[in-house]
Amino acid sequence: MTLRTRVFVLGEIPVQDLFAQCNQLIGAPAAVACVDEPVGPNGVWKIANLPEQGLCAVLEVFYRPGGPLRAVDGGCEWYCDPGCNDGRCADAPNRLACWAEVHFQTWYGYRDEQGRNCGDLHAELVARLGGWLDRQGIRWAWENEASGEVHTGYEQLVELCADGFQASAWFRETILPLTERGE
């Protein structure tokens, strides 16, 4: 199980610049293996690092070449999930209309050298990406996966740390004992 934190980039930005900045934040080498491919019926693409490269987070950036992610009907503030094929998009309420959507994913059991968990890491990634976007003059928002709430700015990032701690505790106390018993 992973903690997935979404950052919605609300203003126009070159996707390659955004991807490069996010890779810097997660400590990816310049030669990181990645893919850039279409992922949905609505012209949505994904540029992403391939897993299992020893990075602190898997990085995915969803975008549309040459334009923003928008609602299929063009009239609401949500866009359809890249995996949606039936047009109903039950998952749409957590998909803000935006220029790009960044996903950071980290295993719940993550611990770095300083003892930080996945929530701490994601709070730092969101804050550092937000600072970079602020310096570019680009508005942004982020989603707390645990609550489903979308926030603008930095104030609620402490919740992400708490949620990561709870997820990490759940992983250590519930999942690890099962794996140790071979279940």
Buried (B, 14 or more C-beta within 10 A) or exposed (E): EBBBBBBBBBBEBEBEEBBEBBBEBBEBEEEBEBEBEEBBBBBBBBBBBEEEEEBBBBBBBBBBEEEBBBBBEEEEEBBBBBEBEEEEBEEBEBBBBBBBBBBBBBBBBBBEEEEBBBBBBBBBBBBBBBEBBEEBEBBBBBBBBBEEEBBEEBEBBEBBBBBBBBBBEBBBEEBEEEEEEEE
